[in-house]
Amino acid sequence: MILDLRTIFVTGALTCFIIGVMQLMTFATGRFTRSPVWWGTSSLCIGAGLLGAAFRDVIPDLISIEFANTAMLAGCLLLLFGIRHFGGRELHWFGFGIVLLAVWILLSLSPGEQGYATRVIIVAVVMAFCDAAIVREAIRLGLQEKLRSAWLLVALFAPTVLVYVGRIGLGAFDRVGTTLFPRDAGANAWLAAIGVTFIILRGQALLLLAAERSNRMLATLARRDPLTGAMNRSGVEQWLDQQVRGGHRGEVRASVLLVDIDHFKALNDTRGHAAGDEILRVFAHAVRGQLRSGDILARQGGDEFAVILPGVGVREAVRVAERIRGVFKDALAEFNDLAGPPTLSIGVAESDLRTRSLDQLLAEADEALYRAKRLGRDRVQAQLKPVDA
């Protein structure tokens, strides 16, 4: 089958325009950061570059060569900017401008058929750099944020890096011909068709990447308290369900610490809710420093928190509770203007999560907490009744 190279370029340009509009509309939904704006603008620039190149030898070289190639490279750089912005990385606008200006000058100094190989090398170098940088950013997102769609980006961008490196080598040995549209396109037409396919797949993969992170953020918000980052009731129930279903030999033992910040209401009344919120954040930060990766900190409401320690007996849980009291006291030492800083009352209970519901276990810990308050607060008390055998 013979493919018409100009038609492929026009088709690719129209495809880029459609993808660009879709990406910009994705941002307009309000669910995502500005990254789709960079991606949409990138697609529009690449589309403009492909459309200009499609009319090579028909319209002036200023548009079909200098403008078309610069627009296409600007699109590649904006795509890289979008990925970096998505990953929270710094954007270097000055370098962006310098690269585009240098590309424009180099392209203008390589006119006509005699400069075709030089133009191929220039374009391939910038595109290889952009795609390699995008692969690096995608790997970082896959490792740090565990985004599965990031690995799809790696699979879509890594092969083109090799293609562009090959183009650089062919251009260096003057094996790329003298024109973009030879009479017999041959393999070039098939490569162009594959390139258009990659453009479509990349556009969809980028939207998938944004959607996956958005869904994770929504799931996190549904499971966690926004002020302290501690789990809420829904998050604890999901975690508990996973633990029970994954338990071995019918037993999943854990200890629960029910923690109350003493005289917190008085602090709110005298210092304001902003001061109270800061104390809650300080408490959550102090507790996390004493927990293992598999332990759970959950906010029960107001100034009451629960700490779940899987596989920990009540005696070890009491020692953890005492450490939490100590680090919270040390953390509040930085607040010199607090007269009578808040303290912690903690109740501890242990049970098998398979034989006790979450409410039952919390009720047992609450009994111990009530006893700690009745005995004068600022102390740890454990459940009195024997732990189930």
N, C-alpha and C positions, 0 to 999 in steps of 0.2 A: 504493500500500500504506500502511495506517494503522499507525503504531507506537505501542505503549503506553509512555508515558514512565516510569511507575513500574516496569514490568517491566524496562525497560532499566537502570534504576538498580539493581534487585535483581540482575540478571545481571552488571552491572559490579562490584557488591560481591563476589559469589561468585567472579568471575574474579580480582579483586584478592587475595582470600584464598588462592586456589590458587597464584597467582604468588608471593605472599609466602612461603608454605610452601616452594615450590620454591627460592626464593632463600636461605632459611635453611638448607635441606638442602644447598645448594651449599656454603655455608660449613662445614657439618659434615663435608664430605669431607676437610677439612684442606689442600686445594690452594691456597686463596685467602686473602687478607687479610680484615680485618673488614668490608670494604665491603659484601658481600652481606648482612651483618646489618642495616646501615642501610637497604639497599634492601628487604629483606624486611619490616622493621618499618614502613617507609614504605608498602609495599603494603597491609599490614594496617590501618594508620591510614586510608588512602584508602578501603579497603573498608568500614571502620566508618562513615566519613563518608557514603559513598554509601548504605549500608543505613539509616542514621538519616534521611537526606534522603528516602528512598523512602517513609517513613511520615509525611511532612509532613501536617499537618492530621488525623492519626489518633492520634499520641502527643503528649505535651506539647512545646511549643516549646523548652523548655530542652534537650531531647534532639535534636529534629529540626532545630533551627536552631543554637543556640549550640554544643552539643556536636558536631553533625554537621559544621558548617562548620569549627570549630576542629580537629577530628580530621583533616579533609581537608587543611587548610593545614599542620598538623603533619606530615602525610605528605609534602607537597611540600617542606617545609624539610628533613626527614630525607633525602629523595632527593638534595637538593642537598648535604647533609652527606656522604652516601655518595660522591658524585662527587668532592667535595673531598678526602675521606679517601683515595680511590683514587689521586688525583693527588698525594698527599703534602702537601696544603695544610692550613693551620691551621683548626681548628674553633672557632667562637665560640658557646659554649653560653649565655653571658649574653644575647647578642643574640637567640638562639633563644627563650629564655624571655620576654624583653621583648616580642617580636613576638606570641607566642601570647597573652600577657596582654592586650596592647593590642587584639588581634582580638576576644577574648572580651568585653571591655568595650564595644567599639564595636558588636558584634552585639547585646549585651543592651540597648543604648541605641537600637536600631532595630527595635522589635518590629512584628509584624503586617504587614498588606498595605501600610500607608503607609511602612514602612521597608524594603520589599523592594528598591527600586532602590538604596538606600544599601548594603544587604548585598551586592548584586551587585557594586557598585563595589569594596567592601572585599576580597571574595574574588578578584575579577579582578586587582586591583592586586598582591596577594601572589603569586598564581599566575604572573602575567606576569613579575614580578621573579625568581621561582625558575627558571622555564623559561629566561629570558634568561641568568641566571647559569650554568645548566647548559650552555647552548649555548657560552658563553664558555669554560667548563672543558673541554668536549669539543673545541673548536678547539685549545686549548692541548695536550691529549693527542695530537691528531692531528698537530700540527706537531712537538712535541718527541719523542714516542715513536713516531711513525709508525704509530699504531694505526689500521687501516682502519675498524674498527667504531666508532671515535670519530666519524667523519664520518656514519655511520648515525644516531648519536644527534643530531647537528646537524640532520639531515634530519627527524627525528621530533619534535624539540622546538621548532625555529624556527617552524613554522607555527602552533603553539598560542600563541606569543607574540603573533602578529598577531590571533588570535581573541580573546584576552583583552583586547588593546588596543581591539578593536572593541566588546567588551562594556562596557568602561569608558566609551567614547563614548556608547553607547546608554543606559547607566545615567545618565550625566550629563544627557542630554536627556529622561530619563524615558520611554524607548521600549522598556523591557523587560517591561512589564506589571506586575501586582501580585501574582502568585503563581507558584510553581515549576511547578505542574501545571494549566495552563489546560485548558479543555474541548477546545479544538482545538490540540493541541501543534504540529502542522505542522512547520515547519523545526526547531524546538527538539528534536523527537524524533529527527530525522535527525542533528542535530549531536551529540546525546547518544550515538547509536549509533556515530558516527564516533569520538567520544571514548573509548568502550569499546575500539574497535579500536586506537586509539593506545596505550591502557594496556597491552594485550596485547603489541603490538609493542615498546613501550619496555622491558617486563620482559624479553623475550627478547633485546633488543639489549644490555641491561646484562649479562646472563649471557654473551653473546658477547664483550663487551668484556673481562670478567674472564678468560674462557677464552683469548682471543687473547694477553693479556699473560702468562698462566701458561705457555702453550706457548712463547712467546718466551724466557721465563726458563729453562725446561727446556732449550731448544735452546742457550741461552748457556752454561748449566752443563755441557752435554755437550761444548761446544767450548772451554771456557776453564778455566784453572787458578784455583781459588777463592781462593788466597792472594795471587797477584800480578795476576790479571786477564789474564795473557798467554794466548795460544792454547795448547791442547794439541795432541797429534799428530793427533787426529781433525779439529780445526778447521783445521790447516794443510793436511791432505790435501783437505778440502772446498774451501778457498781455492785450492789449486793446481789442482784439477780445473776450477774456474771460470775461472782464468786461462788454462789451456791451451785450453779450449773456446772462449774469447773472444779468443784471440790473432789477430794479423793476419799474413798472408803466411807462415804456418808458423814464426814465430820469436817466442819470449817470453823475452827475456833478463832475467836478474836476478843480483844478488850476494847471497851469504849470509855473515853473520857468525856464527861459532860462538864463544860467549862463555863463559868459565869464571871463576868467582870464586876467586881464589887463596887457598889455606889456609882454605877455608870450613869444612872438617871440624874443623880445630883450633879455630876460633871457636866452633862448636857444642859441642865438648867442654869448652872453658874457660868460656864465657859462658852456655851453655844454648841450647835450641832456640828459645826466645822471642826471644833476641837475634838468632839466625840468621834467623828469619822476618822480623824487622824489617829486616835488611840486604837480604833478597830484595825486600821491598816498596820500600825506598829505591832499589834498583837499577832495578826495573821503572819507577818513577816518573821516574827520571833519564833512562832510555832513551827513554821516550815523548816527552819534551821535545825530543829530537833527531830524531824521525822525522816523515815526511810522513803525511798521512791515509791513503794507500794502502799504507804499509809495514806489515810484520807483525813483532810480537814474540811468540815462542813459547817455552814452557818445555819443555826436553827431559827434565828430571828432575833432582832435587837442586838443585845450584848451576849447572847448565849451561843456557844459553839460546841460541836461534837468532834472528837478525834477518834478515828477507828484504827486500831492496830492489829492487823491480821497476824495470827500465829503467835501472839504475845500473851503470856499469862498475866494474872491480876497483879502479882508482886512486881514484875518488871514494868507493868503499866503504871504502877504507883511511882516508880523511880522516874519514868518518863514525865509523869505529871509534875513531879518536884522540879525536874530540870526546866520544864516550861515555866513554872512559877518564877524560877530564878532568872531566866533570860528575859522574861517580860519585865521584871523589876529592874534589871540592868538597863534594858532599852529605855525605860521611863526616866532613868537617871539623867538623860540628856535634856529632859524638859524641866529646867530649873524653876520655872514659874508655876509648877503644879504644887499647890499646898495639899498635902495628904494624897499622893498619887494613888491611882486605882490598884487594887490587888486582885488575885484570882482565887476563887473557890472552885474546887474540882472534885467531881464524883467519879468513881471508877467501878466498872462492872465487867465481868467476863462471862462468855457463854458460847454455845455452839450456834452458829448462824442458821443451821438447818433446823434446829429445834426451837428457836426463839425468833419471833418476828422482830423487825427493827423497832417497832413501838414498844415491845416488851423489854428489849435490851436497854432502850433509852429510859424506860420507866425505872428499871433497876438502878441505872446510873443516876437518875434523878433523885432517887431515895438517898443515895450516898451524898449527892450534892446538897440536898436539903439538910442533911446531918452536919455537913461541913459549915454551912451558913449558921446553923443553930449553935454550933460550938464556937462561933466568933469570927467566921470568915477567914480568908487568907490561909487556906489549908487544903490538904488532900484527904479524902475519905474514901475507903473502898467498901464494896458491898459486904453486908454482914452474913448473909446466908451462904452456905457452902456452894461452891461451884459444882455444876453437874459433872458426874464422873464420865 
